[in-house]
Amino acid sequence: MKKTLAIILFLSAALVFADPIKKMPPLAVPTVESRGFGGTHVAFTDDVFSLLVNPAAMMQTRERRFLTLSSTMYSPQVVFDLLTPLLEGDMTEMLSKWGDAGNEGRLAFGSSLPGFPLSIAWVADGFGLGFWNNIDMVSQVIGTTVKIETLVDFIMPVGFAFKVLDTDHHDLDAGVTGKFFVRGWGSYRMKMMDVLDDSGNFLDGMVVPLIAGFGLDAGFTYRWDIGLSAGLTFDDIATFGGEISRIDLTGGSEKKDTIYQVPFSMNAGVSYDARFGKFFPRAPGWLAKSGFFAALDFRDFARDWNDYSQRNPVLGIGAGVGLNLIGVFTLRAGINEALPAVGLGIDLGAVEFDFAYYGREYGLEPGQMPVAAVSFSFSVRPGAKERNWPWTRASIIGGAQKK
């Protein structure tokens, strides 16, 4: 507790004397399930990732995860198409394919490893903690300019949830999550010919600051027992970090006093989850376990609508539908960042396999720089024992104390 308070006080004091604050991307560990379902949904997240998506959902979650093998490739078809001439040393052929009508000289490609090699989390009935990492490396090429971005995160969230309203048919839960993090975040621009002419040293100008800090999220979840839910989150209420070191390929070694911030955002969503067994009590077991679900979100809706340097708000809309068959197979489809997505999940109890093929937009406007991506994952996620934490035994409104 003393160390946590010291970090918060240090960051608060640093804000007064720091250089201009620099904005950085949110702390996230994207899952393959969400990528095939139109992105994350604040009203549809009853797993350990509720720690980062909507902490209020921890009231209805019992799950452990201690291993996730996940991989994503951006623009896989183009990458494989360019890989053959590159390996053969035929730069003329590679540049010819690069400038064809298929990509129009604009392309983003790369890969990510979300939750690998560290993916340890536990959430049970209103309390949870985790330790995740996320690695994402993307190269964006526009004409003859290459932009390389590297993001390596180590995130340790700790959260708790409690009941606000508890009745026979309606529930309202709230939750908060504190996020400790260490991040390596680098961005570098170069000319395409520099890559081709000096492949051994073209990254000599890259600087990757190592940032450590703390963040705070809060959220609410309303549930109606007919399967309808609504969620509201306040992400990055205060998420700041300071540079503790740096990887400097230019030869320099001095770290800067810059303070890094993840901008505050508000996100709202609704979802509907229906099992056929609820509508047909006498249905056979395989049918009773089957059902359908849907979710719709509007992310960062409290933004400055007059700031046209931000992304088009249409890119913040995410929607998804899904069908669960016999409690084992899950088919998903959705739209996120104005691009389609499909997914398949196989739930074998403590083990789950997932696949997603989806679009991602790297531009500020729909269709400016879209790329296709494919993701696979294997997760070990046994359930967690029921817990009866002192702060969850009664709701603030309309709830009796439970022993």
N, C-alpha and C positions, 0 to 999 in steps of 0.2 A: 504493500500500500504506500509506504514511504517513497519507494522508487517511482511508482506511478505518479504521485503528487509532484515529485521533483522534476520529472519529465514535462508535465503539464506547465509547471511554473517556469521552467527553462524556455519552453516554446513561447509562452505568453510574453516573457521579457524580451525574447529575441525579436518578436514582431515589432517592438518599438524601435529597435536599432538596426533592423535588417535592411538590406537593399530592397528594391521593389519586389513584391511577391510574385512568384512565377506559378502559373497554373499548370497542373499535371493531370493525367487521366485518373479515373476512379480506381479504387482497389477492388478487384473482382477476380473470381475464379469461375469462369464460364463453364457450364456443364454441357455435355453432348445432348442430354435430354432437353435442355432449354433451347439449344441451337436449332433443334428440329421442331420446335413448338412456338416459334415466333419470339424468341428471347425469354428473359426472366419475367415472371409475373408476380406482383406483390400480393395477390390474393390466391395464388396457387403455388405454394412452396412448403410442403410438409415434410421436409427432409433436413439434413444437417446444414444445408446451404441457406436455410432461413436465417442463420447468423449474419449473413451478408446481404440477403435480399429483403427480408422483413422479419425483424427479431420477434415481433408479436406472435408469429407462427410457431415459435418454440413451445407454446402452451399445448399444442396438439401434436407434437413430434416426439417420437422415441426411436432413435437410430444411432448407430455407430458406423464410422467408416475408418478403416486403417490402411487401405490400399486402393489406389486408382491408377490404372494404366491408360492414359489418354493421349491422343495425338491429333493434330489438325494440320491440314495443308491447304494453303490459299492458292487459287488458280492452278489446280493440279494438271489440267489438260495442257495449258500453256507451258508450264514448267517442264513437263515431259517432252513437249514438242521442241523446246529450246535446248534441252539437256543433251540430246544426241549430237547436234553439230558442235556444241560447246566441248563435249568430251573428245570429239574427233579433231578439235582444233580448227574447225572451219568457221572463222569469225564472220566471213562474208555471208555464208548461209544463215548463220544465227541472226545477223543484223537484218537480212532480207526477211526472215520470218518475223522478226521483231516489228518491222515497219509495215507489215501487211495490213489489209483492211480489217482483219479480225480484232486487233487490239488498238488500232489507230494511234499507236505511239504512246498510249497511256495504259499502265498496268500496275497492279500491286500483287506481289507474290511473297510467300514465306511460309512459316510454320509456327505452331505453338504447342506447348506441353502444359496444359492446365492441370494442376494437382499432382504433378510428377516431378521429382520422386517423393515429395512430401505431401501426404493427404491423410491427416489424422484428425478426426472430429468425433464429438459425442454430444448429443442433445437429448434431454429427457424431461418432459413435463414442466418446462419453464426455466431451464438452465442449460447452458451449453458452452462449449469451448472447442477451439480447433487450432490446427497448425497446418497451413497450406502454403504452397508456392505456385507461381505461375510464370512461365517463360513464353515470351512472344517476340518474334523477330520478323519484321516485314520490310521489304524493299519496294518503294514506290518509284516508278519511272514515268516521267512526263517529258516527252520529246527526248532531248539528249541529257536531261538532268536526272540523277539518281538520288533518292532520299532513303537513307537506312535508319530505321528506328528499332531500338532494342529495349525491352522491358523485362526485368527480372524482379519478381516480388516474393517476399517472405512475409506472410500475414498471420498473426495470432489474434483471432477475435475471442472475446469473452462476453457473453450476453445473458440476460435473464428477462423473463416475461411474467406478467401477472394478469389477473382477471379484473376487468373493470365492471362488466355486467355478466351475470350468470343466471339464466332462467331455463325453463324446460325446453324452449324452442329457439332462443336467441342467446348468443354469446358475443361479448366484445372484449378482446384482449389487447394488451399493450406490451411493448418490449423495448429494450435498449441494448445496444452492442457497442463495446469499446474495442478499438482495433489498434493493436501495436503492429508496426510494420518496418521493414527494411527494404529499400527499393534501389535497384540500379536502373537508371533511365538515361539513355543516350540517343541523340539524333544528329545525323551528319549528312551533308549534301556534297555531291561531287558530279563531275561530268562523265558521261558514258565512256568517252575516249580515255579518260584517266584509268578506268577499270581495265580496259582492253590493253592499254600500253604499259601499265605498271601494276599488274595483278598482285604482285607480292607486297606492295607498299601503299595501296590505295586507301587503306584505313588509318594511315598515320596521323590524320588530323582529327580523329574521333576522340571525344571526351565523354566519359560516362560517370556522372556524379553518383555517389552512394548516399542515399537519403534515409534517415531514420525519423520516425515520428509516431503520432497517435491520432486516431479519429473517433468520431462518435456518430452513431446512427440511432434513430428511433422509428417506431412504426405502430400501426393499429391494424387489427383484423376483426371484421364483423362476420359472424357465421349464422346462418339460418338453417335449421336442420333439414330443410327440403333440398339442401345441396348448394344453395346460393351463398357466395362469400364476396366481401369487398375489402380492399386493402388500401392503406395510405401510409406512405413512408416519408421520412425526413432524413435524407441521406447526406452524410458529411456536414453535419451541423457545425462541426469544428474539426477539420482534418488538416493538420499542418505537419511539416517535416523540415528538418535541417540537414545540411550536408555534413557528413561525418568523415568522408574521405572521397577519393575520386580515382578513376582509372583514366589517365591522361596519356594518350599515344602521341601527343605533340611534344612531349619531353618535360612539360611543366608538372608541378606536384602540389601547388598550394590550393587548398580548398577555399570556397567562397562562403560569404555569410548570407547568401540568398535563402529566403524562406520559401518553401514550396507548399502549395495549397491545392486540395481537390475542391472545386467549387460546390457550393451547396445546391441541392436539387430536391424537388418534391415529386413524388410519383404516385399515381392512383391507378387502381385496376379493379375489375370485377371478374368473377369466375363462377362456373356452374359445374358440379361434379355429381353425376347420378349413376348409381348402381341399379341394375335391373331387378335385383333382389328386393329393393325397397318398394318398387312398384308392383312386383309379382312375388308375394311371399311364398307361394307354392312352386315357384320355378325350380327346375333341377339345379344342382349345385354349380355346374359349369356356366349356366346362364345367369345365376344369381351373382356370380363373381364378375361378370362382364358389365360393361357400362360405357358411357361416353362423357366427355368433359370438354369445356371450352373456357377461354380466358381472353380478356381484352385489357390493354394497359395504355396509358398516356404518360410518358416519362418526361421529367423535367418540365412540367406544365407551368411552374411558377417562374420561369425564366424571364429575362428582359426582352420583351417582344420587339423592342425598337433597336436592339443590337443585331445588325445584319451580318456581323462577322461570325455569329454563331451558326450552328447547323440548322437547316430548315426544320421547323417543328414537326413536319410530316414524318421525318426520320425517327421521331420519338414514339411513334405509334406501333404497338406490337399486338398481334392477335394470333390465337392458335386454337385448333380443334383436335380432338383425339378420340380414339376408340380402344378400349381395353377388352381383350378377348380371353376368357376363362382365367383371368387373373395372372396370366403369364405373358402374353404378347400385347404390345402397345403400338398402335399406329398413330403417328402425329403428323400434322401439317400446320403451316402458319405463314405469316408475313411479318417481316421485321425490317426496318430501314427501307421500306417500300420494295423489298425483294422477297421472293418466296423461299420456303423451307419445307423439308419433309424429314421424317425420322422414324426409326424403328427401335423398339426396346424389347428385350427378353429378360423377364424377371424370374429367376430361379430361387427366390427366397433370399438367402444371404449373399447371392452372387447375381450380378446384373450386367448384361451386355447392351450397348447402345450404338446406334449409327445415325448420322445426320448429314444431309446434303443441303446446303443453304447458301444464300447470298449475303454479302456484306458490302456496305457502302463506305468508301474511304474519302469521299468528297463531302462538301458542305450542302450539296443539292442532290435530290434523287436522280440517279443515272449519271452522275458526274464521273465517278470512278468505281463502278461496281465490280466485284470479283465473286467467283464461285469458290466454295470451300467444302471440304469433306472432313468429317470427324468420326473417330472410333473411340470407344472406351470400354474398359472392363473394371468393375468395381466390386469390392468385398464390403458389404454393408449389413452386418447382422443387426437385429433389433436391440433395443436397450431396455433394461428393467424399469418398471414403473417407479416413479419417485413421488414423494409427498413433501415438497419443500414448504417451509413455514410461510413464505410470502404468497403461496398459491392456494392455501386452504380456504380462503374466503375471497369473494369479490368485493370491490369497493361499493358497488350498487347491487342490492337485491340478492346477496349471497350469504348463506349461513356458514359458520365455521365448520370445517371438516377435520376430523381427527385422523 
